[in-house]
């Protein structure tokens, strides 16, 4: 029988793996024999190596698309190997680095517009992946904000939804996330990182800085509301599965999720962990959002109570709430019912030309 940590990871995040691009057969094959959380990282890294081997073989034969797709699959496996696994930080970092490398190799093979962007941020660097739709000289731009345990490497298929609708994407690792999180911790004022990213991207002539939107998922949903409240350059935003008051949530989270927040927020004790979580609140913030805000949520969310999303939508003056009775966390079990539609909604707000 699997231990509590494995059971919790499968129950809370299983649909997320497949919705983000993990093959369902891989998910079943990797997780079904696991009994100890200690073995989770190695099992997923082994799966990543299978895809990396196929990618190398295809690349050597000159089959760029097959190689690129396999590198993306490898990156997802490396990413999910360590996403809330913190038993050995050296192995966690190694898997993180391999996810970044594999994802970059995949994007370079699949998308000629791909650019890795590094933006100086205080004493650190914000890392992100920029992609642009073919046939557009100055497309609108969508910023993608990960959550507590997600990173830019998880967004390949999400990016494609926007690219097909004529919008460029910038998937970023903000404070406490992915590569940027190597030298930073989670901040409640995420908008300060968004501002420096917009400063850098607005200086380009191949993006339309007057048409910028955002999508934030899970804790990134909180970041999306913060960014909209304090960054007027955002025209509209979509937030999915985001909290209103993280301080109410973290003490009730599964142990692996609580440990992830402790690590990424720079806490060393449980008391510091809960104190950091209490800073993450939209009280007095949601009401400042004047832009169109689409709030997406599922009533079956086991990680964030649906009432928190309802409160965001109630307080943000120009909000629209899509509440799905059968949706789980970030509605990952029914992405077909909101992800394309949310991209359509954002595309309308940004004046995107569908199809490029």
N, C-alpha and C positions, 0 to 999 in steps of 0.2 A: 504494500500500500504506500502511495506517495505521502511524504510528510506534509505538515500544515503549510509550509512556505510554497511548495510546488502546487498543492491543491489551490491555494489562494491565487497564485500567479495565473494558473489555467482558468480559474473561475472568473477572475476580474479582467484579464487581458487577452484571453484566447481569441475572441473575434477581432481584436485590434491587430494581432499578428497577420491574419489572413487578409484583413481589409487593407493593410499597408503593403501587401505584396508577398508575404510568406506563403509558399505553396501549402495547401491544406494537408497534403500527404507528408510533407516535411514536418509540419507541426505534429501530426499524429505519430509519425515514426520517431521523432526526437523525444517527445514528452511521454509517450505511453509506457516506456520501460523505466522511467526515472522514479526513484524512491527517496533520494536524499537531495536537498537543496544544494549541498556542496558540489553535486555533480552537474548542476544545471549549466554553468558556464562552459565546461569542457564539452558537453554534449552538443551545444549549439555552435561552438567553435569548430568541432569536428564536421558538423553539417556545412558550415561555411567553407571549410577546406574542400569539400566535395564539389561545391559550385565553383570555387576558385580554380580547381584543377580543370574542370570543363571549360572555364573561361580561357585559361592559358592555352589549352589545346585548340580551341576555336580561333583564338587570336593568332596563334602560330600558323593556322591554315588560311588566314586572311578573311575569316568570317566575322567581321566587326560587330554586326548586330547581335549575333548569338553570344559573342564574347561579352559585349556590353551588358546584355540582359543577365548573363550569369554573374558578372561582377556586382550588379545591383542586388541580386539574390544573396550573394556572399556577404555583401555589406549589411543587409538586413539581419542575417543570422549572427554576424559578429555583434551588431548593435543589440539585438535582443538577448544575446548571451550575457551581457553585462548591465542591462537597463535598470534593474533594481537589485543586482547581485553585487554585494559589497564585502564579501568575506575575505578577499585578498585584493588590496588596492593596486598592487603591481599587475596582477593578471587582469583586473578591470581595465587599467590603462592600456595594457597591451591589446585587448580586444577592441577598445575604443579607437586606438590608432589604426588597427587593421580595418575597422569599419570605414574610417575616413579614407584610407588609401584605396580600398576596393570600390567605394562609391565614386571617388574621383575618377578612377580608371574606367568605370562603367559610363559615367557621364561624358567623358572625353570621346568615347567610342560612339555613343548614341546621339549626342547633341552638339553640333558644331558651334552653337551659340554659347555653350556653357563657359562660365568664368568663375574661378575661385576668387572671392573678394575678401581682402583683409582691411579692416577699418580701425585705426588707432582709437582706443577708448580709455581715457584716463591713463593708468599705468599698465593697461592690458590691450588686447586686440579682440575685436568682434570678427568672427569668421562666418562667411556665408557663401552660398551658391547662387549665382545669378544665371537665369535662363530666359531667352527671349523667343517669342513666337516667330516662325518664318514668315517672310513677306510683309512684316511691319517695320517701318523705319523708326517710329517713336511711339511704341505701344504704352498703354497704361501699365502700372506696376502693382503687384500684390505682394506684401510682406507676409511671410509665414512664420508664426511664433510657435515653437514647440512648448511642451509642458514640463512637468517635473522631471520625468525620466525619458523624455523623447529628445531627439536632436534633428538637425537638418538632414541627416542620412535617412530619416524615416519618411521623407516627404516626396520621393520621386514620383509616385503615382498621383499624389495630390497635385503636384506641380503640373502634371500632364493635363489634368482636368482644366486648369486655368489657361495653359498654353493653347489648347485646342479652341479656346474661346477668345483668342487674340490678346491675352494678357501676359506680360512678363512676370516672372516670379523671383523673389529673393528669399530663400530659406536661410534663416539666421540662427546661430547659436548665441543667445544673449547671456547675461551674467548668470553664472551657475549652470550653464547648459553646454554640453558637448565640449568642443575644443576651447571655447571661451571660458568654460568652467574649470579648465586646468589651472587658471590663475585668478579666478573670480568666484564669488558666491552669489546665491540668489539675492536679489534686491526687490523690495516692494515697489520701488520707483523705476520700473523697467523702461519707462519712456525716455530716460536719459540715454539709454543705448539706442533706442529707436531714433532719437534726434540725430545722433552722430552718423548713423547709417543713412538717414535721409539727406543729411548734409553732403555725404559722399556721393550718393546715387543721383542727387539732384544736379550735380555738376556735369553729368554725362549728357551727350546730345542724342543718345540712342534710346532714351526713356523719356516719357512725358511726366515731368515732376508735378504737373498740375492735376494728374489723375492717378492718385495713389490710394490704395485700399489695404486692408489687412485681414488675415484669418488667423485666429489663435485657438488652439485646442487644449482642453484640460486646464492646467494651470496657465497655459498660454492664453486661455480665454480671459482670465483675470488680466493678464498683461495687455490683451487687446483692448479691454475697456479702459485701462489706465492710459494706454497710448492715445486712444481717441479723445479722452478727456483733456489731455495736456499737450497734444501735438496737432495743431490745426491743419497741418499739411495732409493729414489723412482725410479723405473724402467720405469714406464709409468703412465699416468693419463688420466682420462676422466672427462670433465667438461661440464655440461649441464645447459643452461640458465644463464650462468654467465656474469657479466658486465665487461667492460674494464675500464670505468670511472664512478664511482658511484656518483661523484659530479655532473655530468650532469643529473643524473636520479632522485635523491632524491627529489629535489624541484618539480618534476612533478608527484611524486607518489601519490596514493590515500591517504587521510588523515590518515586512520588506519595504513597503511604501513609506512607512514612518522613518525607517533607517535611511532611505534614499533622501528624504527631505532633510534629515539631520546632517547628512554628509554634504549635500549640495548647498545648504544654507550656512555651512561653516560652524555648526554647533558641535559641542563636545559633550554636552550633558542633555538629559531629557528636559530639564528646565529651560535651557537655552533653545532647544528645539521648539518648545511650545511658545516661548517668547518671540522667536523669529516668525512663527506662524501667525501670531496675533497681529503683526505689522501688516499682513497681507489682507486688507479689508477694503471694500469699495464704499464703505460708509462715507458720505460726503463727496464721493468721487463720481459714482454713476450718474448723479444728477447733473454733472458738468458736461456730459457727452451730448453735444448738439448735432453731431452727424447722424445719418441713418445707421442704426445698429441692429443687426440680425442676431438674435439669441437662439441657439439650437440646443435642445436638451432632450433627454430621455427619462421617463418616469421610473424606469427599472435601473437607473444608475446606482451602483453599490458603493461608489466612492465619494460622490457629491450629492447631497439631498436635492431633489428637484425644486424644493421651495427656494433654494438660493438663486437659481436661475430666474424664477418668477420674480424675485425681489429685484434682480438686476434690470429685468424688463420693465418692472413697475416704476423704477426710479429714473431710468434713462429716458429723456423726453421724446426722442424720435426712434424708439425701439419697436421691433416686431419680434414676437415670440413664436417659435415653432416648437411645440412641446409634443413629443411622440410617446404615446402610452406604452409602446413595446420597445422603446430604445434603451440601450444600456449606456455605459460611460462613453461620452462623445458620440453616441449612437453608432458605434462601430459595427454593430450587428445589422444595421439597415442603412449603410452609406448610400445605397442607390436611391434612397428616399430623401436625402438632403444634400449630399455633396455636390452633385451636378446642379441641383436647383439653387444652392447657395452661390455657386460660381456664376450661374445665370443672373442671380440677383445682384451680385457684386459687379458683374460685367455691365449691367444696365446702369448702375450708379456711376461707373467709370467711363461710360461711353465706348466700351470695347466693341470691336467688329468681330463677331463670332466667326471662327474658322480662319482668322488671320486676314 
